[in-house]
Amino acid sequence: MASELMGIDPKYMKYLDWCGQAGMGNFDLEKITVNGPDWKQHVKKYKMNKNFDWQVAWINENTEDKKK
């Protein structure tokens, strides 16, 4: 929920994706009940640091290797 509010797809945050795949917590937004105003009206797009893609490149490399 927090990453969605930050305007970041939780699957882009691989540790959240891995936790969801492992059954930790609730990764399906359709199954989350939010009491109060519509959360989608409160999304604030965060800017990732300039090195973010470089910092997470190893994750995508390992993921691509497993697909082969």
N, C-alpha and C positions, 0 to 999 in steps of 0.2 A: 504494500500500500504506500509506504514511504517513497519508494523509487518512482512509483506512478505519480505521486504528488510533486516529485522533482522533475517530472517530464522525461523520465528515463525508463525505457522498456526494461522490466526486471530480467528478461532473458539476456539482455546485454550485460547485466551484472552477473557474470558466470557463477559466482558462489551462490547467488540466490537461485539461479536455474538448477544448479547441482542439488541444493537443499530441497527444492521442489521435487526433483526427480527421485530423491531419496525418501520422499514422503514426510519431510519435516515441515510442520506448519501447514498453512493453507496457501497454495500458490495460485488458486483459481479465484480471480476477482468476482466472478459470478456467485461464489459461495460466501462472500464476505458481506456482512450487513453493517452499514455505516449509519449510525444514528445522528441526525442533524442535517445540515444543508447538503446539497449535491456536491460531493467531493471534486467532481470534474470541473467545477467552477473555481476551484482553488489551486489548480496546477500552476506551479511556477517553474518554468524551464530553467534548469541549472546548466551552467557552462562547465564542461569537463576541463581539467587542466590541459595545457598544450601538449603534454607528454603522455596523456592517457592511452592513446592508441598504441604507442610504443610499449608502455608498461604492461598492457594486457595482450600483446602480440603472442607471447608464449602460450597463452590459453588457446587461442585459435589455431596455432600450429599443432598443438597436441590433439585438439579436436579433429582437425583435418586428417592427421595421421591415423586416428582410430577409425575414420570413415573408409579408409582404403583397405 
